[in-house]
Amino acid sequence: MSGGRLEAVHVVAGVISDAAGRVLLTQRPAGGHLAGLWELPGGKLEPGEGRAAGLARELREELGIAVEAAEPLIRVRHRYPEREVLLDVWEVRRWSGTPRGLEGQPLRWVAREDLAGTDLPPADRPVVQALRLPDLMLITPEPGSDPGAFLSGLERALARGVGLVQLRAKALDGRSLVALARAARALCHGHGARLVMNADPALAEEAGADGVHLTEARLRALDGRPLPEPHLVGASCHDASSLAHAVAIGADYAVLSPVRPTPSHPQAAPLGWARFEALVAGLPLPVYALGGIGPEDLAAARAAGARGVAAIRALWGGA
């Protein structure tokens, strides 16, 4: 106990996927906490146990599988009436063995797009959103005067594996922006990616974009989601209060910056990975790291609690 408050129960859980991309869930036993709900397999860390070691032990004891490679996905702090939980979720990249319910628990494979409609504990909901998001978000540079060259650059970035594109075009008027967004959306969808617009939410809706990305000023002016689901709503954040406001309005993700010094904002003090990790620890929201980083920093970002990496120059296909 610290300051009269019980410490959160630290639970490690694994996202285990089959060849079709379905996620393995287990059912909680009758008569206990959250009885009958489906959840990611895992359990409590033992005192002094490392996170990765605890995950491997839990999945071996619960399912009879051996974890060969795993990386952090998201850590969510959630308060239930009877306890507070820190849900520490890892993506299991490689494993061996055949999952079995060694504790008598039913198992179920669920398609990722169906997870949101499954009876999951409340703490698992941000995990579902994290699983809907890719590792890499491209923030586009200004399109300039040649839309064709801009779209060619975008296509090159998409071919390199970018899964989410934030279209930034501050210099364009509304009509030109909508036209460009429609063309960019078609390219994104052709590569299995999604497009969000850093613009007025009404323009994003008019363009048929997959969602909107809010500047910090737009975020702070809102008291709720500007677009309904299944639109994505993201937000630019730079401190704890803006992150908290993104959670409060029901945003689907945030971008936190700058991690390192960046030429685009030379006056901004960089957070560094330690401060980044402290700001996102336990936050019920997937967060992308931005600022002086690129895809080569993905492992460091995930280790610090980020869902992935956002970048302009490091991901732009025209570079």
MOFEN-V583311 format. One record per residue. N is the residue number from 1. RES is the residue in one small letter. SS is DSSP state (H for helix, E for strand, - for the rest). PHI is phi in whole degrees, -180 to 180 (* if undefined). OMEGA is omega in whole degrees, 0 to 359 (999 if undefined). Layout:
BEGIN
{{N:RES:SS:PHI:OMEGA} {N:RES:SS:PHI:OMEGA}}
END
This chain:
BEGIN
{{1:m:-:*:180} {2:s:E:-131:179} {3:g:-:64:179} {4:g:-:83:182} {5:r:E:-115:178} {6:l:-:-66:176} {7:e:-:-68:178} {8:a:-:-68:174} {9:v:E:-73:183} {10:h:E:-87:181} {11:v:E:-115:174} {12:v:E:-103:181} {13:a:E:-142:184} {14:g:E:-119:170} {15:v:E:-92:181} {16:i:-:-111:183} {17:s:E:-115:175} {18:d:-:-92:184} {19:a:-:-63:179} {20:a:-:-88:180} {21:g:-:87:179} {22:r:-:-73:184} {23:v:E:-105:181} {24:l:E:-83:175} {25:l:E:-121:174} {26:t:E:-122:182} {27:q:E:-100:180} {28:r:-:-72:185} {29:p:-:-71:177} {30:a:-:-65:175} {31:g:-:86:182} {32:g:-:-113:178} {33:h:-:-63:178} {34:l:-:59:184} {35:a:-:-55:174} {36:g:-:86:179} {37:l:-:-77:177} {38:w:E:-97:184} {39:e:E:-150:172} {40:l:E:-70:181} {41:p:-:-68:180} {42:g:E:158:181} {43:g:E:179:186} {44:k:E:-73:170} {45:l:-:-71:174} {46:e:-:-84:180} {47:p:-:-55:178} {48:g:-:78:184} {49:e:-:-85:176} {50:g:-:-70:184} {51:r:H:-64:181} {52:a:H:-65:179} {53:a:H:-65:179} {54:g:H:-66:178} {55:l:H:-62:180} {56:a:H:-60:180} {57:r:H:-63:183} {58:e:H:-62:182} {59:l:H:-72:175} {60:r:H:-68:182} {61:e:H:-72:186} {62:e:H:-86:187} {63:l:H:-121:182} {64:g:-:76:178} {65:i:-:-111:178} {66:a:E:-107:178} {67:v:E:-80:180} {68:e:E:-105:177} {69:a:E:-158:179} {70:a:E:-152:177} {71:e:E:-141:182} {72:p:E:-61:176} {73:l:E:-113:182} {74:i:E:-163:173} {75:r:E:-119:185} {76:v:E:-120:174} {77:r:E:-99:183} {78:h:E:-137:179} {79:r:E:-103:170} {80:y:-:-92:180} {81:p:-:-56:185} {82:e:-:-101:181} {83:r:-:-169:173} {84:e:E:-112:185} {85:v:E:-123:167} {86:l:E:-104:182} {87:l:E:-90:187} {88:d:E:-108:190} {89:v:E:-103:180} {90:w:E:-122:170} {91:e:E:-89:178} {92:v:E:-86:185} {93:r:E:-80:178} {94:r:E:-139:178} {95:w:E:-155:180} {96:s:E:-130:183} {97:g:-:104:179} {98:t:-:-113:182} {99:p:-:-60:177} {100:r:-:-137:178} {101:g:-:-80:186} {102:l:-:-69:178} {103:e:-:-106:179} {104:g:-:82:184} {105:q:-:-83:174} {106:p:-:-65:177} {107:l:E:-116:182} {108:r:E:-154:175} {109:w:E:-98:186} {110:v:E:-127:175} {111:a:-:-62:184} {112:r:H:-59:181} {113:e:H:-71:179} {114:d:H:-99:183} {115:l:H:-62:183} {116:a:H:-63:180} {117:g:H:-95:181} {118:t:-:-94:179} {119:d:-:-75:181} {120:l:E:-108:172} {121:p:-:-63:181} {122:p:H:-55:181} {123:a:H:-65:182} {124:d:H:-82:186} {125:r:H:-62:177} {126:p:H:-63:178} {127:v:H:-65:178} {128:v:H:-59:179} {129:q:H:-65:179} {130:a:H:-61:180} {131:l:H:-72:178} {132:r:H:-81:187} {133:l:-:-103:179} {134:p:-:-85:179} {135:d:-:-72:190} {136:l:E:-120:173} {137:m:E:-117:174} {138:l:E:-90:169} {139:i:E:-103:188} {140:t:-:-74:168} {141:p:-:-74:176} {142:e:-:-59:184} {143:p:-:-65:183} {144:g:-:73:187} {145:s:-:-94:184} {146:d:-:-122:181} {147:p:H:-60:180} {148:g:H:-63:178} {149:a:H:-65:178} {150:f:H:-61:181} {151:l:H:-67:175} {152:s:H:-65:176} {153:g:H:-63:178} {154:l:H:-63:180} {155:e:H:-63:178} {156:r:H:-64:178} {157:a:H:-65:179} {158:l:H:-64:180} {159:a:H:-66:179} {160:r:-:-85:174} {161:g:-:109:176} {162:v:-:-65:183} {163:g:-:-107:180} {164:l:E:-142:182} {165:v:E:-121:173} {166:q:E:-103:182} {167:l:E:-83:176} {168:r:-:-114:180} {169:a:-:-148:186} {170:k:-:-66:185} {171:a:-:-85:183} {172:l:-:-87:172} {173:d:-:-74:186} {174:g:H:-57:182} {175:r:H:-64:180} {176:s:H:-67:180} {177:l:H:-65:179} {178:v:H:-62:180} {179:a:H:-63:179} {180:l:H:-65:181} {181:a:H:-63:179} {182:r:H:-64:177} {183:a:H:-67:179} {184:a:H:-66:178} {185:r:H:-61:179} {186:a:H:-61:177} {187:l:H:-63:181} {188:c:H:-60:182} {189:h:H:-65:177} {190:g:H:-66:179} {191:h:-:-107:180} {192:g:-:73:180} {193:a:-:-107:178} {194:r:E:-120:183} {195:l:E:-120:170} {196:v:E:-117:183} {197:m:E:-110:173} {198:n:-:-85:188} {199:a:-:-165:174} {200:d:-:-58:181} {201:p:H:-55:179} {202:a:H:-64:178} {203:l:H:-70:178} {204:a:H:-62:179} {205:e:H:-68:180} {206:e:H:-62:182} {207:a:H:-78:183} {208:g:-:75:178} {209:a:-:-67:179} {210:d:-:-77:178} {211:g:E:171:183} {212:v:E:-130:173} {213:h:E:-114:186} {214:l:E:-93:166} {215:t:-:-65:179} {216:e:H:-62:179} {217:a:H:-64:178} {218:r:H:-64:179} {219:l:H:-57:185} {220:r:H:-69:179} {221:a:-:-83:184} {222:l:-:-102:172} {223:d:-:-121:177} {224:g:-:-171:180} {225:r:-:-62:178} {226:p:-:-80:178} {227:l:-:-135:180} {228:p:-:-77:170} {229:e:-:-65:11} {230:p:-:-90:174} {231:h:-:-57:171} {232:l:E:-84:173} {233:v:E:-126:178} {234:g:E:-118:184} {235:a:E:-150:173} {236:s:E:-84:182} {237:c:E:-133:180} {238:h:-:-135:182} {239:d:-:-157:184} {240:a:H:-65:184} {241:s:H:-70:179} {242:s:H:-70:175} {243:l:H:-62:179} {244:a:H:-63:180} {245:h:H:-70:176} {246:a:H:-62:176} {247:v:H:-63:185} {248:a:H:-63:181} {249:i:-:-86:179} {250:g:-:84:177} {251:a:-:-63:180} {252:d:-:-92:177} {253:y:E:-162:173} {254:a:E:-132:172} {255:v:E:-119:184} {256:l:E:-110:184} {257:s:-:-152:351} {258:p:-:-92:177} {259:v:-:-73:179} {260:r:-:-127:176} {261:p:-:-58:182} {262:t:-:-139:181} {263:p:H:-62:183} {264:s:H:-73:179} {265:h:H:-139:186} {266:p:-:-64:182} {267:q:-:-83:184} {268:a:-:-83:178} {269:a:-:-73:182} {270:p:-:-68:181} {271:l:-:-77:190} {272:g:H:78:184} {273:w:H:-69:181} {274:a:H:-66:179} {275:r:H:-69:176} {276:f:H:-56:181} {277:e:H:-61:180} {278:a:H:-64:182} {279:l:H:-72:184} {280:v:H:-97:184} {281:a:-:-59:178} {282:g:-:80:183} {283:l:-:-69:181} {284:p:-:-81:186} {285:l:-:-160:174} {286:p:E:-66:184} {287:v:E:-131:173} {288:y:E:-93:175} {289:a:E:-92:183} {290:l:-:-142:171} {291:g:-:115:177} {292:g:-:72:182} {293:i:-:-131:180} {294:g:-:-148:183} {295:p:H:-61:178} {296:e:H:-68:179} {297:d:H:-97:185} {298:l:H:-61:181} {299:a:H:-63:179} {300:a:H:-65:179} {301:a:H:-65:180} {302:r:H:-64:178} {303:a:H:-63:179} {304:a:-:-89:176} {305:g:-:100:179} {306:a:-:-79:172} {307:r:-:-74:181} {308:g:E:-175:185} {309:v:E:-120:171} {310:a:E:-111:182} {311:a:E:-160:173} {312:i:-:-104:185} {313:r:-:-59:185} {314:a:-:-68:182} {315:l:-:-117:185} {316:w:-:-74:184} {317:g:-:-68:182} {318:g:-:-87:184} {319:a:-:-75:999}}
END
